[in-house]
Amino acid sequence: MHALKKNRPLRRIVLASAATVSGMVLLLSLKPHTNSVVAASAESHAPSSGSSTAPGTGTRTVTGDTVQTRWGPVRVRVTIEGGRLTDVTALSYPQDNPRDQEISGYALPQLRSEALAAQSARIDTVSGATYTSGGYRRSLQSALDSAGL
């Protein structure tokens, strides 16, 4: 028979307890992702939605609602010219740490190009940026709703 089973059953209990305690210490030492608000520009502190028209050009800019996501706020501004979506700018997005910056760096340009191509908020989620994509879509839809598109 195995030495742990025959002669020293207390040793097995001590080893199992030590392994459990070690696992719990490692688990509790993990730090969760913080959800602090970081704005990409000072404009993200503007009112929830707004609109402006450039004089004589028929160009309007509308700012969407700030959407709180798991990793931080997302807010976009759209430019509409002649009833068409001509530009989408992310005013705030998750950027608390290098990983957030990496994800936003590749997701935001894709989301922008899809929104311009679709001329709506019916755009695909970017793989690896699910929460940011969802917040972008909701903020974009609120801006389009405010603009009457």
DRENTORKOL-3810 file (N, C-alpha, C; in nm, 4 decimals):
REM DRENTORKOL-3810
@n.u->0.0814; n.v->-0.1195; n.w->0.0000; ca.u->0.0000; ca.v->0.0000; ca.w->0.0000; c.u->0.0852; c.v->0.1250; c.w->0.0000
@n.u->0.0244; n.v->0.2337; n.w->-0.0440; ca.u->0.0915; ca.v->0.3617; ca.w->-0.0501; c.u->0.1182; c.v->0.4131; c.w->0.0908
@n.u->0.2321; n.v->0.4797; n.w->0.1106; ca.u->0.2736; ca.v->0.5250; ca.w->0.2433; c.u->0.1760; c.v->0.6264; c.w->0.3040
@n.u->0.1123; n.v->0.7114; n.w->0.2208; ca.u->0.0206; ca.v->0.8102; ca.w->0.2752; c.u->-0.1087; c.v->0.7458; c.w->0.3257
@n.u->-0.1475; n.v->0.6350; n.w->0.2675; ca.u->-0.2735; ca.v->0.5726; ca.w->0.3056; c.u->-0.2587; c.v->0.4803; c.w->0.4274
@n.u->-0.1444; n.v->0.4167; n.w->0.4404; ca.u->-0.1294; ca.v->0.3162; ca.w->0.5438; c.u->-0.0816; c.v->0.3719; c.w->0.6775
@n.u->0.0301; n.v->0.4384; n.w->0.6768; ca.u->0.0937; ca.v->0.4733; ca.w->0.8031; c.u->0.0633; c.v->0.6143; c.w->0.8518
@n.u->0.0367; n.v->0.7082; n.w->0.7619; ca.u->0.0250; ca.v->0.8478; ca.w->0.8034; c.u->-0.0975; c.v->0.9156; c.w->0.7413
@n.u->-0.2161; n.v->0.8865; n.w->0.7867; ca.u->-0.3352; ca.v->0.9516; ca.w->0.7290; c.u->-0.3403; c.v->1.0999; c.w->0.7622
@n.u->-0.2788; n.v->1.1428; n.w->0.8709; ca.u->-0.2775; ca.v->1.2830; ca.w->0.9076; c.u->-0.1964; c.v->1.3660; c.w->0.8079
@n.u->-0.0942; n.v->1.3048; n.w->0.7503; ca.u->-0.0112; ca.v->1.3738; ca.w->0.6521; c.u->-0.0948; c.v->1.4125; c.w->0.5301
@n.u->-0.1840; n.v->1.3266; n.w->0.4852; ca.u->-0.2700; ca.v->1.3547; ca.w->0.3706; c.u->-0.3626; c.v->1.4727; c.w->0.4008
@n.u->-0.4145; n.v->1.4781; n.w->0.5227; ca.u->-0.5024; ca.v->1.5880; ca.w->0.5623; c.u->-0.4252; c.v->1.7195; c.w->0.5642
@n.u->-0.3044; n.v->1.7189; n.w->0.6159; ca.u->-0.2220; ca.v->1.8393; ca.w->0.6225; c.u->-0.1872; c.v->1.8876; c.w->0.4816
@n.u->-0.1485; n.v->1.7950; n.w->0.3927; ca.u->-0.1150; ca.v->1.8332; ca.w->0.2556; c.u->-0.2362; c.v->1.8891; c.w->0.1816
@n.u->-0.3517; n.v->1.8280; n.w->0.1969; ca.u->-0.4731; ca.v->1.8767; ca.w->0.1312; c.u->-0.5114; c.v->2.0152; c.w->0.1845
@n.u->-0.4991; n.v->2.0356; n.w->0.3136; ca.u->-0.5298; ca.v->2.1660; ca.w->0.3732; c.u->-0.4331; c.v->2.2729; c.w->0.3237
@n.u->-0.3056; n.v->2.2404; n.w->0.3169; ca.u->-0.2048; ca.v->2.3356; ca.w->0.2694; c.u->-0.2303; c.v->2.3723; c.w->0.1232
@n.u->-0.2661; n.v->2.2749; n.w->0.0414; ca.u->-0.2950; ca.v->2.3015; ca.w->-0.0991; c.u->-0.4193; c.v->2.3905; c.w->-0.1128
@n.u->-0.5213; n.v->2.3661; n.w->-0.0326; ca.u->-0.6429; ca.v->2.4468; ca.w->-0.0364; c.u->-0.6146; c.v->2.5904; c.w->0.0047
@n.u->-0.5394; n.v->2.6080; n.w->0.1132; ca.u->-0.5054; ca.v->2.7419; ca.w->0.1606; c.u->-0.4206; c.v->2.8144; c.w->0.0560
@n.u->-0.3243; n.v->2.7468; n.w->-0.0039; ca.u->-0.2406; ca.v->2.8088; ca.w->-0.1075; c.u->-0.3253; c.v->2.8528; c.w->-0.2261
@n.u->-0.4172; n.v->2.7691; n.w->-0.2685; ca.u->-0.5054; ca.v->2.8040; ca.w->-0.3793; c.u->-0.5920; c.v->2.9242; c.w->-0.3480
@n.u->-0.6450; n.v->2.9297; n.w->-0.2271; ca.u->-0.7288; ca.v->3.0438; ca.w->-0.1879; c.u->-0.6482; c.v->3.1737; c.w->-0.1828
@n.u->-0.5253; n.v->3.1660; n.w->-0.1321; ca.u->-0.4394; ca.v->3.2847; ca.w->-0.1261; c.u->-0.4107; c.v->3.3357; c.w->-0.2670
@n.u->-0.3789; n.v->3.2449; n.w->-0.3588; ca.u->-0.3535; ca.v->3.2863; ca.w->-0.4971; c.u->-0.4787; c.v->3.3461; c.w->-0.5607
@n.u->-0.5924; n.v->3.2866; n.w->-0.5377; ca.u->-0.7169; ca.v->3.3361; ca.w->-0.5940; c.u->-0.7521; c.v->3.4745; c.w->-0.5407
@n.u->-0.7362; n.v->3.4943; n.w->-0.4120; ca.u->-0.7701; ca.v->3.6226; ca.w->-0.3515; c.u->-0.6675; c.v->3.7317; c.w->-0.3818
@n.u->-0.5473; n.v->3.6935; n.w->-0.4248; ca.u->-0.4465; ca.v->3.7937; ca.w->-0.4562; c.u->-0.4653; c.v->3.8528; c.w->-0.5958
@n.u->-0.5529; n.v->3.7929; n.w->-0.6783; ca.u->-0.5810; ca.v->3.8494; ca.w->-0.8100; c.u->-0.6540; c.v->3.9813; c.w->-0.7943
@n.u->-0.6139; n.v->4.0786; n.w->-0.8719; ca.u->-0.6770; ca.v->4.2099; ca.w->-0.8643; c.u->-0.7797; c.v->4.2222; c.w->-0.9770
@n.u->-0.9023; n.v->4.2619; n.w->-0.9429; ca.u->-1.0023; ca.v->4.2778; ca.w->-1.0484; c.u->-0.9741; c.v->4.4017; c.w->-1.1317
@n.u->-1.0280; n.v->4.4025; n.w->-1.2520; ca.u->-1.0145; ca.v->4.5175; ca.w->-1.3411; c.u->-1.0941; c.v->4.6333; c.w->-1.2827
@n.u->-1.0310; n.v->4.7486; n.w->-1.2685; ca.u->-1.1016; ca.v->4.8640; ca.w->-1.2142; c.u->-1.1866; c.v->4.9276; c.w->-1.3217
@n.u->-1.2916; n.v->4.9949; n.w->-1.2817; ca.u->-1.3855; ca.v->5.0551; ca.w->-1.3747; c.u->-1.3891; c.v->5.2059; c.w->-1.3555
@n.u->-1.2697; n.v->5.2661; n.w->-1.3534; ca.u->-1.2664; ca.v->5.4104; ca.w->-1.3345; c.u->-1.2970; c.v->5.4808; c.w->-1.4655
@n.u->-1.3471; n.v->5.6021; n.w->-1.4538; ca.u->-1.3883; ca.v->5.6776; ca.w->-1.5711; c.u->-1.2689; c.v->5.7566; c.w->-1.6231
@n.u->-1.2328; n.v->5.7287; n.w->-1.7471; ca.u->-1.1272; ca.v->5.8021; ca.w->-1.8130; c.u->-1.1837; c.v->5.8539; c.w->-1.9438
@n.u->-1.1737; n.v->5.9810; n.w->-1.9648; ca.u->-1.2286; ca.v->6.0393; ca.w->-2.0872; c.u->-1.1176; c.v->6.0596; c.w->-2.1888
@n.u->-1.1501; n.v->6.0368; n.w->-2.3129; ca.u->-1.0529; ca.v->6.0553; ca.w->-2.4192; c.u->-1.0266; c.v->6.2029; c.w->-2.4445
@n.u->-1.1219; n.v->6.2866; n.w->-2.4094; ca.u->-1.1036; ca.v->6.4299; ca.w->-2.4247; c.u->-1.1911; c.v->6.5025; c.w->-2.3249
@n.u->-1.1689; n.v->6.6293; n.w->-2.3120; ca.u->-1.2486; ca.v->6.7079; ca.w->-2.2183; c.u->-1.3929; c.v->6.7170; c.w->-2.2636
@n.u->-1.4194; n.v->6.6895; n.w->-2.3907; ca.u->-1.5551; ca.v->6.7001; ca.w->-2.4426; c.u->-1.6468; c.v->6.5928; c.w->-2.3876
@n.u->-1.5924; n.v->6.4867; n.w->-2.3343; ca.u->-1.6781; ca.v->6.3805; ca.w->-2.2825; c.u->-1.7509; c.v->6.4234; c.w->-2.1555
@n.u->-1.7136; n.v->6.5381; n.w->-2.1002; ca.u->-1.7831; ca.v->6.5878; ca.w->-1.9827; c.u->-1.8980; c.v->6.6803; c.w->-2.0199
@n.u->-1.9255; n.v->6.6905; n.w->-2.1503; ca.u->-2.0351; ca.v->6.7741; ca.w->-2.1985; c.u->-2.1675; c.v->6.7067; c.w->-2.1654
@n.u->-2.2792; n.v->6.7749; n.w->-2.1858; ca.u->-2.4087; ca.v->6.7143; ca.w->-2.1587; c.u->-2.4277; c.v->6.5843; c.w->-2.2352
@n.u->-2.5266; n.v->6.5074; n.w->-2.1936; ca.u->-2.5494; ca.v->6.3732; ca.w->-2.2452; c.u->-2.5599; c.v->6.3668; c.w->-2.3960
@n.u->-2.6314; n.v->6.4546; n.w->-2.4578; ca.u->-2.6321; ca.v->6.4598; ca.w->-2.6041; c.u->-2.6470; c.v->6.6029; c.w->-2.6471
@n.u->-2.5864; n.v->6.6339; n.w->-2.7595; ca.u->-2.5930; ca.v->6.7700; ca.w->-2.8062; c.u->-2.5821; c.v->6.7724; c.w->-2.9563
@n.u->-2.6153; n.v->6.8847; n.w->-3.0145; ca.u->-2.6127; ca.v->6.8964; ca.w->-3.1588; c.u->-2.5696; c.v->7.0368; c.w->-3.1943
@n.u->-2.4952; n.v->7.0484; n.w->-3.3039; ca.u->-2.4601; ca.v->7.1792; ca.w->-3.3533; c.u->-2.4597; c.v->7.1746; c.w->-3.5048
@n.u->-2.4851; n.v->7.2867; n.w->-3.5652; ca.u->-2.4877; ca.v->7.2961; ca.w->-3.7103; c.u->-2.3874; c.v->7.4011; c.w->-3.7535
@n.u->-2.3034; n.v->7.3627; n.w->-3.8495; ca.u->-2.2095; ca.v->7.4595; ca.w->-3.9037; c.u->-2.2875; c.v->7.5553; c.w->-3.9929
@n.u->-2.2652; n.v->7.6864; n.w->-3.9787; ca.u->-2.3449; ca.v->7.7821; ca.w->-4.0541; c.u->-2.3261; c.v->7.7658; c.w->-4.2047
@n.u->-2.4387; n.v->7.7563; n.w->-4.2774; ca.u->-2.4388; ca.v->7.7536; ca.w->-4.4220; c.u->-2.3940; c.v->7.6249; c.w->-4.4872
@n.u->-2.3555; n.v->7.5220; n.w->-4.4119; ca.u->-2.3033; ca.v->7.4009; ca.w->-4.4749; c.u->-2.3980; c.v->7.2832; c.w->-4.4668
@n.u->-2.4949; n.v->7.2858; n.w->-4.3767; ca.u->-2.5843; ca.v->7.1722; ca.w->-4.3606; c.u->-2.5171; c.v->7.0565; c.w->-4.2884
@n.u->-2.4037; n.v->7.0830; n.w->-4.2277; ca.u->-2.3314; ca.v->6.9811; ca.w->-4.1528; c.u->-2.3699; c.v->6.9921; c.w->-4.0060
@n.u->-2.4066; n.v->6.8788; n.w->-3.9474; ca.u->-2.4422; ca.v->6.8765; ca.w->-3.8050; c.u->-2.3534; c.v->6.7774; c.w->-3.7331
@n.u->-2.3207; n.v->6.8092; n.w->-3.6095; ca.u->-2.2527; ca.v->6.7134; ca.w->-3.5234; c.u->-2.3433; c.v->6.6858; c.w->-3.4049
@n.u->-2.3551; n.v->6.5594; n.w->-3.3708; ca.u->-2.4400; ca.v->6.5179; ca.w->-3.2600; c.u->-2.3585; c.v->6.4244; c.w->-3.1721
@n.u->-2.3633; n.v->6.4500; n.w->-3.0419; ca.u->-2.2924; ca.v->6.3664; ca.w->-2.9459; c.u->-2.3894; c.v->6.2679; c.w->-2.8835
@n.u->-2.3502; n.v->6.1415; n.w->-2.8830; ca.u->-2.4336; ca.v->6.0366; ca.w->-2.8259; c.u->-2.4233; c.v->6.0318; c.w->-2.6752
@n.u->-2.5084; n.v->5.9511; n.w->-2.6156; ca.u->-2.5059; ca.v->5.9311; ca.w->-2.4713; c.u->-2.3776; c.v->5.8597; c.w->-2.4299
@n.u->-2.3336; n.v->5.8848; n.w->-2.3080; ca.u->-2.2230; ca.v->5.8088; ca.w->-2.2510; c.u->-2.2793; c.v->5.6758; c.w->-2.2020
@n.u->-2.2213; n.v->5.5677; n.w->-2.2503; ca.u->-2.2672; ca.v->5.4337; ca.w->-2.2147; c.u->-2.1629; c.v->5.3700; c.w->-2.1244
@n.u->-2.2036; n.v->5.3339; n.w->-2.0046; ca.u->-2.1126; ca.v->5.2677; ca.w->-1.9114; c.u->-2.1025; c.v->5.1193; c.w->-1.9478
@n.u->-1.9810; n.v->5.0729; n.w->-1.9715; ca.u->-1.9574; ca.v->4.9311; ca.w->-1.9986; c.u->-1.8785; c.v->4.8722; c.w->-1.8826
@n.u->-1.8571; n.v->4.7446; n.w->-1.8888; ca.u->-1.7830; ca.v->4.6766; ca.w->-1.7824; c.u->-1.6424; c.v->4.7351; c.w->-1.7653
@n.u->-1.5805; n.v->4.7784; n.w->-1.8740; ca.u->-1.4422; ca.v->4.8254; ca.w->-1.8681; c.u->-1.4294; c.v->4.9768; c.w->-1.8723
@n.u->-1.5398; n.v->5.0476; n.w->-1.8821; ca.u->-1.5337; ca.v->5.1936; ca.w->-1.8808; c.u->-1.6371; c.v->5.2542; c.w->-1.9746
@n.u->-1.6479; n.v->5.3866; n.w->-1.9721; ca.u->-1.7495; ca.v->5.4541; ca.w->-2.0526; c.u->-1.7118; c.v->5.4607; c.w->-2.2003
@n.u->-1.8145; n.v->5.4602; n.w->-2.2843; ca.u->-1.7958; ca.v->5.4771; ca.w->-2.4289; c.u->-1.8919; c.v->5.5865; c.w->-2.4737
@n.u->-1.8393; n.v->5.6801; n.w->-2.5536; ca.u->-1.9225; ca.v->5.7890; ca.w->-2.6043; c.u->-1.8718; c.v->5.8298; c.w->-2.7418
@n.u->-1.9634; n.v->5.8515; n.w->-2.8353; ca.u->-1.9240; ca.v->5.8896; ca.w->-2.9701; c.u->-1.9919; c.v->6.0186; c.w->-3.0132
@n.u->-1.9325; n.v->6.0834; n.w->-3.1128; ca.u->-1.9903; ca.v->6.2016; ca.w->-3.1774; c.u->-1.9978; c.v->6.1709; c.w->-3.3264
@n.u->-2.1102; n.v->6.2019; n.w->-3.3857; ca.u->-2.1274; ca.v->6.1788; ca.w->-3.5290; c.u->-2.1367; c.v->6.3114; c.w->-3.6016
@n.u->-2.0923; n.v->6.3103; n.w->-3.7251; ca.u->-2.1067; ca.v->6.4251; ca.w->-3.8135; c.u->-2.1966; c.v->6.3818; c.w->-3.9276
@n.u->-2.2992; n.v->6.4618; n.w->-3.9520; ca.u->-2.3975; ca.v->6.4303; ca.w->-4.0544; c.u->-2.3989; c.v->6.5445; c.w->-4.1550
@n.u->-2.3863; n.v->6.5086; n.w->-4.2818; ca.u->-2.3858; ca.v->6.6078; ca.w->-4.3881; c.u->-2.4808; c.v->6.5612; c.w->-4.4973
@n.u->-2.5805; n.v->6.6417; n.w->-4.5256; ca.u->-2.6766; ca.v->6.6072; ca.w->-4.6292; c.u->-2.7542; c.v->6.4799; c.w->-4.5981
@n.u->-2.7811; n.v->6.4565; n.w->-4.4712; ca.u->-2.8571; ca.v->6.3381; ca.w->-4.4317; c.u->-2.7753; c.v->6.2094; c.w->-4.4290
@n.u->-2.6435; n.v->6.2196; n.w->-4.4531; ca.u->-2.5562; ca.v->6.1014; ca.w->-4.4515; c.u->-2.4547; c.v->6.1124; c.w->-4.3379
@n.u->-2.4231; n.v->5.9998; n.w->-4.2810; ca.u->-2.3224; ca.v->5.9905; ca.w->-4.1759; c.u->-2.1853; c.v->6.0030; c.w->-4.2417
@n.u->-2.1110; n.v->6.1089; n.w->-4.2077; ca.u->-1.9812; ca.v->6.1308; ca.w->-4.2723; c.u->-1.8627; c.v->6.1080; c.w->-4.1794
@n.u->-1.8866; n.v->6.1092; n.w->-4.0487; ca.u->-1.7761; ca.v->6.0856; ca.w->-3.9558; c.u->-1.8309; c.v->6.0379; c.w->-3.8220
@n.u->-1.7552; n.v->5.9507; n.w->-3.7571; ca.u->-1.7857; ca.v->5.9046; ca.w->-3.6219; c.u->-1.6567; c.v->5.9148; c.w->-3.5423
@n.u->-1.6607; n.v->5.9844; n.w->-3.4309; ca.u->-1.5433; ca.v->6.0031; ca.w->-3.3464; c.u->-1.5731; c.v->5.9507; c.w->-3.2069
@n.u->-1.4856; n.v->5.8666; n.w->-3.1558; ca.u->-1.4996; ca.v->5.8167; ca.w->-3.0185; c.u->-1.4438; c.v->5.9231; c.w->-2.9240
@n.u->-1.5299; n.v->5.9781; n.w->-2.8400; ca.u->-1.4876; ca.v->6.0806; ca.w->-2.7447; c.u->-1.4323; c.v->6.0196; c.w->-2.6165
@n.u->-1.4941; n.v->5.9125; n.w->-2.5707; ca.u->-1.4416; ca.v->5.8429; ca.w->-2.4529; c.u->-1.4550; c.v->5.6935; c.w->-2.4774
@n.u->-1.3608; n.v->5.6210; n.w->-2.4234; ca.u->-1.3549; ca.v->5.4765; ca.w->-2.4406; c.u->-1.2607; c.v->5.4198; c.w->-2.3349
@n.u->-1.2667; n.v->5.2892; n.w->-2.3087; ca.u->-1.1800; ca.v->5.2308; ca.w->-2.2058; c.u->-1.0327; c.v->5.2466; c.w->-2.2431
@n.u->-0.9553; n.v->5.3028; n.w->-2.1517; ca.u->-0.8119; ca.v->5.3208; ca.w->-2.1746; c.u->-0.7337; c.v->5.3270; c.w->-2.0434
@n.u->-0.7837; n.v->5.2571; n.w->-1.9418; ca.u->-0.7206; ca.v->5.2619; ca.w->-1.8097; c.u->-0.5835; c.v->5.1967; c.w->-1.8049
@n.u->-0.5614; n.v->5.0959; n.w->-1.8867; ca.u->-0.4364; ca.v->5.0221; ca.w->-1.8799; c.u->-0.3917; c.v->4.9853; c.w->-2.0211
@n.u->-0.2721; n.v->4.9319; n.w->-2.0359; ca.u->-0.2229; ca.v->4.8988; ca.w->-2.1697; c.u->-0.3132; c.v->4.8014; c.w->-2.2466
@n.u->-0.3759; n.v->4.7084; n.w->-2.1776; ca.u->-0.4648; ca.v->4.6133; ca.w->-2.2468; c.u->-0.5879; c.v->4.6851; c.w->-2.3020
@n.u->-0.6477; n.v->4.7755; n.w->-2.2224; ca.u->-0.7607; ca.v->4.8548; ca.w->-2.2703; c.u->-0.7202; c.v->4.9368; c.w->-2.3918
@n.u->-0.6028; n.v->4.9972; n.w->-2.3861; ca.u->-0.5552; ca.v->5.0801; ca.w->-2.4961; c.u->-0.5332; c.v->4.9963; c.w->-2.6220
@n.u->-0.4818; n.v->4.8755; n.w->-2.6039; ca.u->-0.4602; ca.v->4.7864; ca.w->-2.7181; c.u->-0.5931; c.v->4.7480; c.w->-2.7831
@n.u->-0.6897; n.v->4.7091; n.w->-2.7003; ca.u->-0.8200; ca.v->4.6682; ca.w->-2.7525; c.u->-0.8883; c.v->4.7851; c.w->-2.8225
@n.u->-0.8907; n.v->4.9011; n.w->-2.7582; ca.u->-0.9539; ca.v->5.0180; ca.w->-2.8189; c.u->-0.8807; c.v->5.0601; c.w->-2.9457
@n.u->-0.7498; n.v->5.0427; n.w->-2.9474; ca.u->-0.6693; ca.v->5.0809; ca.w->-3.0638; c.u->-0.7056; c.v->5.0050; c.w->-3.1897
@n.u->-0.7404; n.v->4.8780; n.w->-3.1752; ca.u->-0.7786; ca.v->4.8045; ca.w->-3.2958; c.u->-0.9294; c.v->4.7996; c.w->-3.3163
@n.u->-1.0082; n.v->4.8132; n.w->-3.2102; ca.u->-1.1536; ca.v->4.8018; ca.w->-3.2244; c.u->-1.2180; c.v->4.9297; c.w->-3.2774
@n.u->-1.1763; n.v->5.0440; n.w->-3.2277; ca.u->-1.2429; ca.v->5.1693; ca.w->-3.2651; c.u->-1.2345; c.v->5.2014; c.w->-3.4146
@n.u->-1.1190; n.v->5.1842; n.w->-3.4800; ca.u->-1.1166; ca.v->5.2090; ca.w->-3.6243; c.u->-1.2094; c.v->5.1140; c.w->-3.7025
@n.u->-1.2185; n.v->4.9885; n.w->-3.6579; ca.u->-1.3083; ca.v->4.8934; ca.w->-3.7250; c.u->-1.4540; c.v->4.9332; c.w->-3.7057
@n.u->-1.4879; n.v->4.9711; n.w->-3.5837; ca.u->-1.6258; ca.v->5.0121; ca.w->-3.5557; c.u->-1.6621; c.v->5.1371; c.w->-3.6357
@n.u->-1.5686; n.v->5.2309; n.w->-3.6448; ca.u->-1.5929; ca.v->5.3544; ca.w->-3.7205; c.u->-1.6174; c.v->5.3232; c.w->-3.8670
@n.u->-1.5307; n.v->5.2417; n.w->-3.9278; ca.u->-1.5467; ca.v->5.2131; ca.w->-4.0708; c.u->-1.6752; c.v->5.1351; c.w->-4.0978
@n.u->-1.7131; n.v->5.0448; n.w->-4.0080; ca.u->-1.8382; ca.v->4.9718; ca.w->-4.0257; c.u->-1.9589; c.v->5.0638; c.w->-4.0136
@n.u->-1.9545; n.v->5.1580; n.w->-3.9190; ca.u->-2.0659; ca.v->5.2513; ca.w->-3.9022; c.u->-2.0809; c.v->5.3398; c.w->-4.0255
@n.u->-1.9691; n.v->5.3858; n.w->-4.0798; ca.u->-1.9756; ca.v->5.4695; ca.w->-4.1994; c.u->-2.0258; c.v->5.3910; c.w->-4.3204
@n.u->-1.9852; n.v->5.2653; n.w->-4.3299; ca.u->-2.0303; ca.v->5.1816; ca.w->-4.4416; c.u->-2.1792; c.v->5.1477; c.w->-4.4286
@n.u->-2.2239; n.v->5.1186; n.w->-4.3063; ca.u->-2.3628; ca.v->5.0783; ca.w->-4.2836; c.u->-2.4568; c.v->5.1991; c.w->-4.2765
@n.u->-2.4025; n.v->5.3166; n.w->-4.2482; ca.u->-2.4833; ca.v->5.4370; ca.w->-4.2292; c.u->-2.5864; c.v->5.4183; c.w->-4.1181
@n.u->-2.5530; n.v->5.3337; n.w->-4.0211; ca.u->-2.6423; ca.v->5.3084; ca.w->-3.9087; c.u->-2.5605; c.v->5.2492; c.w->-3.7942
@n.u->-2.6299; n.v->5.2148; n.w->-3.6863; ca.u->-2.5645; ca.v->5.1517; ca.w->-3.5712; c.u->-2.5730; c.v->4.9993; c.w->-3.5791
@n.u->-2.6228; n.v->4.9468; n.w->-3.6902; ca.u->-2.6294; ca.v->4.8013; ca.w->-3.7081; c.u->-2.4961; c.v->4.7518; c.w->-3.7605
@n.u->-2.4007; n.v->4.7389; n.w->-3.6669; ca.u->-2.2651; ca.v->4.6987; ca.w->-3.7014; c.u->-2.2272; c.v->4.5758; c.w->-3.6201
@n.u->-2.1299; n.v->4.5030; n.w->-3.6711; ca.u->-2.0847; ca.v->4.3814; ca.w->-3.6047; c.u->-1.9991; c.v->4.4137; c.w->-3.4830
@n.u->-1.9983; n.v->4.3202; n.w->-3.3901; ca.u->-1.9124; ca.v->4.3287; ca.w->-3.2724; c.u->-1.7706; c.v->4.2909; c.w->-3.3138
@n.u->-1.6732; n.v->4.3656; n.w->-3.2658; ca.u->-1.5336; ca.v->4.3342; ca.w->-3.2929; c.u->-1.4903; c.v->4.2257; c.w->-3.1950
@n.u->-1.4356; n.v->4.1180; n.w->-3.2470; ca.u->-1.3910; ca.v->4.0069; ca.w->-3.1641; c.u->-1.2857; c.v->4.0540; c.w->-3.0647
@n.u->-1.3051; n.v->4.0226; n.w->-2.9389; ca.u->-1.2126; ca.v->4.0637; ca.w->-2.8339; c.u->-1.2476; c.v->4.1973; c.w->-2.7718
@n.u->-1.3475; n.v->4.2658; n.w->-2.8278; ca.u->-1.3879; ca.v->4.3966; ca.w->-2.7760; c.u->-1.5401; c.v->4.4011; c.w->-2.7647
@n.u->-1.5962; n.v->4.2981; n.w->-2.7074; ca.u->-1.7414; ca.v->4.2836; ca.w->-2.7013; c.u->-1.8077; c.v->4.3977; c.w->-2.6259
@n.u->-1.7570; n.v->4.4310; n.w->-2.5079; ca.u->-1.8185; ca.v->4.5361; ca.w->-2.4270; c.u->-1.8022; c.v->4.6732; c.w->-2.4918
@n.u->-1.6836; n.v->4.7004; n.w->-2.5439; ca.u->-1.6596; ca.v->4.8279; ca.w->-2.6110; c.u->-1.7484; c.v->4.8394; c.w->-2.7348
@n.u->-1.7621; n.v->4.7317; n.w->-2.8107; ca.u->-1.8474; ca.v->4.7327; ca.w->-2.9303; c.u->-1.9928; c.v->4.7609; c.w->-2.8937
@n.u->-2.0408; n.v->4.6982; n.w->-2.7877; ca.u->-2.1788; ca.v->4.7202; ca.w->-2.7447; c.u->-2.2023; c.v->4.8636; c.w->-2.7006
@n.u->-2.1087; n.v->4.9192; n.w->-2.6245; ca.u->-2.1201; ca.v->5.0579; ca.w->-2.5811; c.u->-2.1131; c.v->5.1542; c.w->-2.6985
@n.u->-2.0264; n.v->5.1245; n.w->-2.7935; ca.u->-2.0125; ca.v->5.2072; ca.w->-2.9138; c.u->-2.1435; c.v->5.2081; c.w->-2.9920
@n.u->-2.2017; n.v->5.0900; n.w->-3.0117; ca.u->-2.3290; ca.v->5.0792; ca.w->-3.0848; c.u->-2.4393; c.v->5.1583; c.w->-3.0161
@n.u->-2.4509; n.v->5.1449; n.w->-2.8832; ca.u->-2.5583; ca.v->5.2142; ca.w->-2.8112; c.u->-2.5393; c.v->5.3661; c.w->-2.8136
@n.u->-2.4153; n.v->5.4133; n.w->-2.7976; ca.u->-2.3893; ca.v->5.5565; ca.w->-2.8036; c.u->-2.4135; c.v->5.6087; c.w->-2.9448
@n.u->-2.3716; n.v->5.5328; n.w->-3.0443; ca.u->-2.3943; ca.v->5.5703; ca.w->-3.1840; c.u->-2.5432; c.v->5.5782; c.w->-3.2142
@n.u->-2.6193; n.v->5.4799; n.w->-3.1656; ca.u->-2.7635; ca.v->5.4802; ca.w->-3.1901; c.u->-2.8300; c.v->5.6003; c.w->-3.1227
@n.u->-2.7862; n.v->5.6368; n.w->-3.0030; ca.u->-2.8455; ca.v->5.7525; ca.w->-2.9361; c.u->-2.8142; c.v->5.8813; c.w->-3.0122
@n.u->-2.6939; n.v->5.8920; n.w->-3.0695; ca.u->-2.6594; ca.v->6.0099; ca.w->-3.1494; c.u->-2.7423; c.v->6.0151; c.w->-3.2765
@n.u->-2.7599; n.v->5.9000; n.w->-3.3408; ca.u->-2.8398; ca.v->5.8951; ca.w->-3.4638; c.u->-2.9859; c.v->5.9262; c.w->-3.4343
@n.u->-3.0360; n.v->5.8772; n.w->-3.3205; ca.u->-3.1732; ca.v->5.9075; ca.w->-3.2807; c.u->-3.1907; c.v->6.0576; c.w->-3.2572
@n.u->-3.0943; n.v->6.1185; n.w->-3.1909; ca.u->-3.0997; ca.v->6.2631; ca.w->-3.1652; c.u->-3.0955; c.v->6.3431; c.w->-3.2941
@n.u->-3.0244; n.v->6.2887; n.w->-3.3937; ca.u->-3.0139; ca.v->6.3571; ca.w->-3.5221; c.u->-3.1340; c.v->6.3315; c.w->-3.6115
@n.u->-3.2179; n.v->6.2389; n.w->-3.5726; ca.u->-3.3359; ca.v->6.2064; ca.w->-3.6523; c.u->-3.3080; c.v->6.1140; c.w->-3.7687
@n.u->-3.2015; n.v->6.0362; n.w->-3.7612; ca.u->-3.1696; ca.v->5.9400; ca.w->-3.8683; c.u->-3.2162; c.v->5.8010; c.w->-3.8328
END
